[in-house]
Amino acid sequence: MTAHHFTVDLEEYFQVSALESRVARSQWTRFESRVFRQVNLLLELLARYEARATFFVLGWVAVRHAELIRTIARAGHEIASHGWDHARVTQQTPLQFRVSIQCTKDALEEISGAPVLGFRAPSFSIVPGREWALDILVEEGYRYDSSLFPVQRPGYGYPNGRPDPHWLERPVGRLAEIPPTTLRWCGLRLPAAGGAYFRLLPYGVVRTAFRQCERRGVPGTFYIHPWELDPDQPRLDVSWLTRARHYGGLRGYGAAARAAAGRVPVCRRPRHRGPLQRALHR
């Protein structure tokens, strides 16, 4: 049986890219933090099914909730980097990106006591023309990336990317790429890895995508945000489209996530290596 990757983008509910026009980074400290309860709900879910996850953590969150990060690590989950402040790669210079991933890696390693080998760009924002970010990841000691979403859609996507885990041969060295799962349908490749796609689309879409992975004999990669388990989070005044995409489906998401965790085989223990680290050794 193929074991899939369960991953978490650990950020606060007010740090989502879709809310940038309403919440400046300078205002973040004014908002109530809700990540502690959200993450603990998620840890309970993972423990129930004896599943292991990779948590892609914002540095900004980690330094304010260091004990929470240690709790995640002590539970046997992998700690990886989501950058410092959820700035998309498309908004950064190479120097800014390097500083972000350096600072985040250093902070996470000091807090967790374990090496940080993986990175996922906020909003999957390593897009065509930003491949320099992959070289910087190699130079800064990262071993794998999970940012190249092989789909075509506004805002992000790496349309010519490969759908399954593979090695990237970069000028500065090798980097494993572990892309989010997609669904092959009528000649198209559609996003089906989690997040809003899991909240807003029928469960069968995601299930079929992972079954396609199993038929190919490769692991799929699912992702979730802790704030998606919090239907009572404060609502911000945003456009109807953003409201539908960001808040839609929250009320029933916890039950759906529990159902998916029980039906989709994910990486189990042993504790010696995180699920995405395991992909480096296949």
C-alpha positions as CSV (number, residue, x, y, z in Angstrom):
1,M,0.0,0.0,0.0
2,T,1.3,3.5,-0.9
3,A,1.8,5.8,2.1
4,H,1.1,9.4,1.2
5,H,2.5,12.6,2.6
6,F,0.4,14.7,5.1
7,T,1.7,18.2,5.3
8,V,0.7,21.3,7.3
9,D,1.4,25.0,6.4
10,L,1.6,26.4,9.9
11,E,0.6,30.1,9.8
12,E,-1.9,32.3,11.5
13,Y,-5.4,32.9,10.0
14,F,-4.5,36.6,9.3
15,Q,-1.3,35.8,7.5
16,V,-2.9,34.3,4.4
17,S,-1.8,35.8,1.0
18,A,-5.5,36.4,0.1
19,L,-5.8,38.8,3.1
20,E,-2.7,40.9,2.4
21,S,-4.7,43.8,1.1
22,R,-6.6,44.0,4.4
23,V,-3.8,43.1,6.9
24,A,-0.4,44.7,6.7
25,R,2.5,42.8,8.3
26,S,3.0,45.7,10.6
27,Q,-0.5,45.0,12.0
28,W,0.0,41.3,12.7
29,T,0.7,41.8,16.4
30,R,-2.7,43.4,16.9
31,F,-4.6,40.3,16.0
32,E,-5.5,37.5,18.4
33,S,-3.3,34.4,18.0
34,R,-5.4,31.3,17.5
35,V,-2.7,28.9,16.3
36,F,-2.2,27.1,19.6
37,R,-5.6,25.6,19.8
38,Q,-5.8,24.9,16.0
39,V,-2.5,23.0,16.0
40,N,-3.4,21.0,19.1
41,L,-6.6,19.9,17.3
42,L,-4.5,18.8,14.4
43,L,-2.1,17.0,16.6
44,E,-4.9,15.1,18.2
45,L,-6.2,14.1,14.7
46,L,-2.8,12.8,13.7
47,A,-2.3,10.9,16.9
48,R,-5.6,9.2,16.6
49,Y,-4.5,7.7,13.3
50,E,-0.9,7.2,14.3
51,A,0.1,9.4,11.4
52,R,3.2,11.5,10.9
53,A,3.2,14.9,9.2
54,T,5.6,17.5,8.0
55,F,4.9,21.0,9.4
56,F,6.1,23.9,7.2
57,V,6.4,26.6,9.8
58,L,6.7,30.4,9.4
59,G,9.6,31.8,11.3
60,W,7.4,34.6,12.6
61,V,5.1,32.1,14.2
62,A,7.9,29.9,15.5
63,V,9.7,32.5,17.6
64,R,6.4,33.5,19.2
65,H,5.2,30.0,19.9
66,A,8.5,28.1,20.4
67,E,7.0,25.6,22.9
68,L,4.3,24.7,20.4
69,I,7.0,23.9,17.8
70,R,8.8,21.7,20.4
71,T,5.5,20.0,21.1
72,I,5.1,19.2,17.4
73,A,8.6,17.9,17.2
74,R,8.3,15.8,20.3
75,A,5.2,14.1,18.8
76,G,7.4,12.8,16.1
77,H,6.5,15.2,13.3
78,E,9.0,16.8,10.9
79,I,9.7,20.6,11.2
80,A,10.3,22.3,7.8
81,S,10.4,25.9,6.6
82,H,7.7,28.1,5.2
83,G,9.8,31.2,5.1
84,W,9.8,34.0,7.7
85,D,6.8,36.2,7.1
86,H,4.7,34.5,4.3
87,A,6.2,36.8,1.7
88,R,5.8,35.2,-1.7
89,V,8.9,34.5,-3.7
90,T,7.5,36.7,-6.5
91,Q,7.6,39.6,-4.1
92,Q,11.2,39.1,-3.0
93,T,14.7,39.8,-4.4
94,P,17.1,36.9,-4.3
95,L,18.9,38.6,-1.3
96,Q,15.6,39.0,0.6
97,F,14.7,35.4,-0.1
98,R,18.1,34.2,1.1
99,V,17.8,36.1,4.4
100,S,14.2,34.8,4.9
101,I,15.1,31.1,4.5
102,Q,18.4,31.5,6.5
103,C,16.7,33.1,9.5
104,T,13.8,30.6,9.4
105,K,16.1,27.6,9.2
106,D,18.3,28.9,12.0
107,A,15.3,29.6,14.3
108,L,13.5,26.3,13.6
109,E,16.6,24.3,14.2
110,E,17.4,26.1,17.5
111,I,13.8,25.6,18.7
112,S,13.3,22.0,17.6
113,G,16.8,20.7,18.0
114,A,16.6,18.9,14.7
115,P,17.9,19.7,11.2
116,V,15.5,21.6,8.9
117,L,15.8,20.1,5.4
118,G,12.6,21.1,3.6
119,F,10.9,24.2,2.3
120,R,7.6,25.2,0.9
121,A,7.1,28.6,-0.6
122,P,4.1,30.6,0.6
123,S,1.3,30.3,-2.0
124,F,3.5,27.9,-3.9
125,S,5.2,31.0,-5.4
126,I,8.2,29.5,-7.0
127,V,6.9,30.0,-10.5
128,P,8.5,30.0,-14.0
129,G,11.2,32.7,-13.9
130,R,11.9,32.3,-10.2
131,E,14.0,29.2,-10.4
132,W,16.9,31.1,-8.8
133,A,15.1,30.3,-5.5
134,L,15.8,26.6,-5.9
135,D,19.5,27.3,-6.2
136,I,19.5,29.5,-3.1
137,L,17.7,26.6,-1.2
138,V,20.5,24.3,-2.2
139,E,23.2,26.8,-1.2
140,E,21.5,27.3,2.3
141,G,21.5,23.6,3.1
142,Y,18.0,22.6,2.2
143,R,17.6,19.1,0.7
144,Y,14.0,19.2,-0.7
145,D,11.4,21.6,-1.9
146,S,7.6,21.3,-2.1
147,S,6.6,24.4,-4.0
148,L,6.3,23.5,-7.7
149,F,2.6,23.0,-8.1
150,P,2.3,21.5,-11.6
151,V,-0.9,23.4,-12.6
152,Q,-1.9,26.5,-14.6
153,R,-3.9,29.0,-12.5
154,P,-3.8,32.7,-11.7
155,G,-1.4,33.6,-8.9
156,Y,0.8,30.5,-8.9
157,G,1.6,27.3,-10.6
158,Y,4.4,25.6,-12.4
159,P,2.6,24.2,-15.5
160,N,5.4,22.2,-16.9
161,G,6.5,20.7,-13.6
162,R,6.4,16.9,-13.0
163,P,3.5,15.6,-10.9
164,D,5.5,13.1,-8.8
165,P,8.5,13.4,-6.5
166,H,11.7,13.7,-8.4
167,W,15.2,15.1,-8.3
168,L,16.0,18.6,-9.7
169,E,19.5,18.9,-11.1
170,R,20.4,22.5,-10.5
171,P,23.7,24.2,-11.4
172,V,24.7,24.3,-7.7
173,G,23.6,20.8,-6.8
174,R,20.6,18.4,-6.4
175,L,17.3,19.2,-4.8
176,A,14.4,16.8,-4.3
177,E,11.1,18.2,-5.5
178,I,7.9,16.9,-3.8
179,P,5.0,18.6,-5.6
180,P,1.4,18.8,-4.2
181,T,-0.9,16.2,-5.7
182,T,-2.9,16.9,-8.8
183,L,-5.7,15.1,-10.6
184,R,-5.4,14.1,-14.3
185,W,-8.7,14.6,-16.0
186,C,-9.6,14.9,-19.7
187,G,-6.0,15.8,-20.6
188,L,-5.9,18.5,-17.9
189,R,-3.9,18.5,-14.7
190,L,-6.1,20.0,-11.9
191,P,-5.1,20.9,-8.3
192,A,-6.4,18.4,-5.7
193,A,-3.9,18.5,-2.9
194,G,-5.8,20.0,0.0
195,G,-6.5,23.5,1.2
196,A,-9.4,25.2,-0.5
197,Y,-9.6,22.4,-3.1
198,F,-10.4,20.0,-0.3
199,R,-12.9,22.4,1.4
200,L,-14.8,23.4,-1.7
201,L,-14.7,20.4,-4.0
202,P,-16.3,17.0,-3.5
203,Y,-14.2,14.6,-1.5
204,G,-14.2,12.3,-4.4
205,V,-11.9,14.7,-6.4
206,V,-9.1,14.4,-3.8
207,R,-9.7,10.7,-3.3
208,T,-9.4,10.0,-7.1
209,A,-6.2,12.1,-7.3
210,F,-4.6,10.0,-4.6
211,R,-5.8,6.8,-6.1
212,Q,-4.1,7.9,-9.4
213,C,-0.9,8.3,-7.4
214,E,-1.3,4.8,-6.0
215,R,-1.7,3.3,-9.5
216,R,1.5,5.0,-10.5
217,G,3.2,3.6,-7.3
218,V,4.2,7.0,-5.9
219,P,3.1,8.9,-2.8
220,G,0.8,11.9,-3.1
221,T,1.2,15.1,-1.0
222,F,-1.8,16.5,0.9
223,Y,-1.7,19.9,2.7
224,I,-3.8,21.6,5.3
225,H,-3.7,24.9,7.3
226,P,-4.5,24.9,11.0
227,W,-6.9,27.8,10.6
228,E,-9.0,25.6,8.3
229,L,-10.0,23.7,11.5
230,D,-11.3,26.9,13.1
231,P,-14.7,27.9,11.8
232,D,-15.1,30.5,14.5
233,Q,-12.0,32.5,13.5
234,P,-12.6,36.3,13.1
235,R,-13.9,37.3,9.6
236,L,-12.3,40.1,7.7
237,D,-14.0,42.5,5.3
238,V,-12.9,41.1,1.9
239,S,-14.4,40.7,-1.5
240,W,-17.1,38.1,-2.1
241,L,-14.7,36.0,-4.1
242,T,-12.0,36.0,-1.4
243,R,-14.7,35.4,1.2
244,A,-15.9,32.3,-0.7
245,R,-12.5,30.9,-1.3
246,H,-11.0,31.6,2.2
247,Y,-14.0,31.0,4.5
248,G,-16.1,28.6,2.4
249,G,-16.4,25.1,3.8
250,L,-14.8,25.9,7.2
251,R,-17.8,24.7,9.1
252,G,-17.5,21.1,8.0
253,Y,-13.8,20.9,7.4
254,G,-12.8,19.3,10.7
255,A,-15.1,16.3,10.0
256,A,-13.9,16.0,6.4
257,A,-10.3,16.1,7.5
258,R,-11.0,13.4,10.1
259,A,-12.7,11.3,7.4
260,A,-9.8,11.7,5.0
261,A,-7.2,10.9,7.6
262,G,-9.0,7.6,8.2
263,R,-9.4,6.7,4.6
264,V,-6.2,7.8,2.9
265,P,-3.1,5.9,4.1
266,V,-0.4,8.3,5.2
267,C,3.1,8.0,6.6
268,R,3.1,6.2,9.9
269,R,5.7,5.8,12.6
270,P,8.7,5.1,13.1
271,R,9.8,8.4,14.5
272,H,13.3,8.6,13.1
273,R,12.5,10.5,10.0
274,G,9.8,12.8,8.7
275,P,7.6,11.7,5.9
276,L,9.1,14.1,3.3
277,Q,12.6,13.3,4.6
278,R,11.7,9.7,3.8
279,A,11.2,10.7,0.1
280,L,14.9,11.6,-0.1
281,H,15.8,7.9,0.5
282,R,13.5,6.3,-2.0
